Amino acid sequence: MITIRRSEERGHFNFGWLDTRHSFSFGEYHDPEQMGYRSLRVLNEDHIGPGTGFPSHPHREMEIITIVLSGSIEHADSLGGGGILKPGEVQVMSAGPGIVHSEANPSQTEPLHLYQIWITPGEHGVQSRYEQRPFPDNGRHCRWQRVVSPDGRDGSIFINQDAHLFLCDLDADRSVVHSIEKGRGGWLQVVKGEVELRGERLGAGDGAAIDDPGELEVAATENSQMMLFDLA
């Protein structure tokens, strides 16, 4: 079974400096029917204005993943971690028992467009940590590129949960396949473009929960970017 979550159905707030859309309940947006999918708890698409961002704030017991689509983001945290994250890189922060961090758009002229993802941890009380890593563009051209996993396979970044995140840049009229094992589920998020999934057309911002195991083929009707979560 596939359950589609259309872009326009997401929670939407525009605070001036931040224009944000929430696939699941978050902050001021609450829908008891949209509290996440399996361990995927937060899937936010943020547009952040130049010279603005999120000031220092705490988190606990969450695996937080950031993917920049355009612009750059500057990270700093209470562990001493920090850096500039750009497109083509992935950031993971394990909040563990507690961490304080800030995220800001360092440019005074260019807007920032990103996805922020929260995954509930498989185990509480693990050590807080921060990591960011580049992933080559050719690794996701018309193929699924694993960037996050519970075991760091294929050069991916480790997270404390049985969850895998794949990225793909798919050319028009091409397709990719991924197999969902029995007992697992998938969430497909279209970042840009338009794709077809089992007879359904999905555009930018659309998501789909896949609850039946087996081969999953995604075909692009135009040049597209996607994220795929494979979740226990």
C-alpha positions in Angstrom: 0.0 0.0 0.0 1.2 3.5 -0.8 -0.1 6.6 1.1 0.7 9.9 -0.6 1.3 13.1 1.3 1.0 16.0 -1.1 3.2 19.1 -0.8 0.2 21.4 -0.2 -1.1 19.2 2.6 2.0 19.9 4.7 2.0 22.3 7.6 3.2 25.7 6.3 4.5 28.8 8.2 6.2 31.9 6.9 7.9 33.9 9.6 9.6 36.3 7.1 13.2 35.0 7.8 12.0 31.4 7.7 9.5 29.9 5.2 9.0 26.3 6.3 6.9 23.3 5.4 6.4 20.3 7.7 5.5 16.8 6.4 4.8 15.8 10.0 3.7 17.6 13.2 6.4 20.0 14.4 6.5 23.2 16.4 3.3 25.2 16.0 1.9 22.6 13.5 0.1 19.7 15.1 -2.0 17.0 13.3 -2.6 13.9 15.3 -2.8 12.0 12.0 0.7 13.1 11.0 3.0 12.3 13.8 5.7 10.7 11.6 6.3 7.5 9.8 8.0 4.6 11.7 11.2 6.1 13.1 11.0 9.2 10.7 9.6 11.8 13.0 10.4 15.2 11.4 10.8 16.1 7.7 11.0 19.8 7.3 11.7 21.8 4.1 13.2 25.2 5.1 13.9 28.4 3.2 16.1 30.6 5.4 16.8 34.2 4.6 20.3 35.8 4.3 22.0 36.5 7.6 19.4 34.7 9.7 19.0 31.3 11.3 18.2 29.3 14.4 20.0 30.6 17.6 21.5 28.2 20.1 18.9 25.8 21.4 19.0 22.3 23.0 18.0 18.8 21.8 17.8 15.4 23.4 17.5 11.9 22.2 17.1 12.5 18.4 19.1 11.7 15.3 19.1 15.0 13.3 20.1 15.0 9.6 20.6 18.1 7.5 20.8 18.2 3.7 21.4 21.5 2.0 19.9 22.0 -1.5 21.2 25.5 -2.2 23.2 28.1 -0.2 25.1 27.1 2.9 24.5 26.6 6.6 26.9 27.3 9.5 26.8 24.9 12.4 28.1 25.3 15.9 27.4 23.1 19.0 28.3 22.6 22.6 30.6 19.7 21.8 32.9 22.0 19.9 31.7 20.8 16.5 31.2 23.3 13.7 31.6 24.0 10.1 29.9 25.2 6.9 27.6 22.7 5.2 27.0 23.0 1.4 25.1 21.1 -1.3 26.6 17.7 -1.8 27.3 17.2 1.9 25.3 15.6 4.7 25.3 16.5 8.4 24.3 14.2 11.2 24.0 15.2 14.8 23.2 12.6 17.5 21.6 14.7 20.3 22.0 11.8 22.8 21.5 12.9 26.5 21.8 16.5 25.5 23.4 19.0 23.0 23.1 22.7 22.3 23.6 23.9 18.8 22.9 26.8 16.4 22.3 26.8 12.6 22.6 30.0 10.6 22.8 31.2 7.0 26.2 32.8 6.9 25.6 34.7 3.6 24.3 38.2 3.7 22.9 38.0 0.2 22.0 34.4 -0.7 19.0 32.5 0.7 19.4 29.0 2.1 17.2 26.0 1.1 17.5 22.8 3.1 15.8 19.7 4.5 16.0 19.0 8.2 15.2 15.4 9.2 14.7 13.9 12.7 14.8 10.2 13.3 14.0 8.7 16.7 17.0 6.8 18.1 17.1 3.1 18.5 18.8 3.4 21.9 18.7 6.2 24.4 21.6 7.6 26.3 24.2 7.1 23.6 27.0 9.7 23.4 26.2 12.9 21.6 28.1 13.4 18.4 28.4 15.5 15.2 29.6 14.6 11.8 29.4 16.0 8.3 30.7 14.5 5.1 30.7 15.2 1.3 29.2 12.7 -1.0 30.2 12.8 -4.7 27.5 13.9 -7.2 28.3 10.9 -9.5 27.4 8.6 -6.7 23.7 9.5 -6.9 23.4 10.2 -10.7 20.6 7.8 -11.8 21.3 5.5 -8.8 20.5 5.4 -5.1 23.4 6.7 -3.0 23.3 5.6 0.6 24.3 8.5 2.8 23.1 7.4 6.3 22.8 3.9 7.8 23.0 2.0 11.1 26.3 0.4 10.2 28.2 3.0 8.0 28.1 0.8 4.9 29.0 2.1 1.5 30.8 5.1 3.1 27.6 6.3 4.7 27.3 8.2 8.0 26.3 6.1 11.1 23.1 6.9 13.0 21.7 5.2 16.1 18.6 3.6 14.4 17.9 0.9 11.9 17.2 3.5 9.1 18.8 4.1 5.8 18.7 7.3 3.8 19.4 7.3 0.0 19.7 10.2 -2.4 19.2 10.2 -6.1 19.5 12.7 -9.0 17.4 11.1 -11.7 17.3 12.1 -15.4 14.1 12.4 -17.3 12.9 9.1 -18.7 15.2 7.1 -16.5 14.2 4.9 -13.5 15.8 3.5 -10.4 14.8 0.4 -8.3 15.0 -0.3 -4.6 13.8 -3.4 -2.8 11.9 -3.0 0.5 12.3 -6.1 2.7 9.5 -7.8 4.5 8.7 -6.0 7.8 10.2 -2.7 6.7 8.7 0.4 5.2 9.8 3.2 2.8 9.2 6.9 2.6 9.9 8.6 -0.8 10.3 12.4 -0.8 10.5 14.3 -4.1 12.8 17.2 -3.7 12.7 18.6 -7.2 11.1 17.6 -10.5 8.4 15.0 -11.0 8.4 11.2 -10.8 6.0 8.3 -11.2 5.6 5.7 -8.4 3.3 2.7 -9.1 1.1 4.7 -11.4 1.0 7.8 -9.1 2.7 11.1 -10.1 4.6 12.9 -7.4 6.0 16.4 -7.7 8.4 18.5 -5.7 7.5 18.4 -2.0 5.3 15.3 -2.3 6.0 12.3 -0.2 4.8 8.7 -0.1 4.8 6.0 2.5 5.4 2.5 1.1 4.1 -0.2 3.4 4.2 -3.3 1.1 7.5 -5.1 0.6 9.1 -5.8 -2.7 10.6 -4.0 -5.6 10.1 -0.3 -5.7 10.6 1.4 -9.1 10.7 5.2 -9.4 10.6 6.7 -12.9 11.3 10.4 -13.7 9.1 12.3 -16.0 11.6 15.2 -15.8 15.0 15.7 -14.2 14.4 15.1 -10.5 16.0 14.9 -7.1 14.7 12.4 -4.4 15.3 11.1 -1.0 14.3 7.6 0.1 14.1 6.3 3.6 14.2 2.5 4.3 13.0 2.0 7.8 12.6 -0.9 10.3 
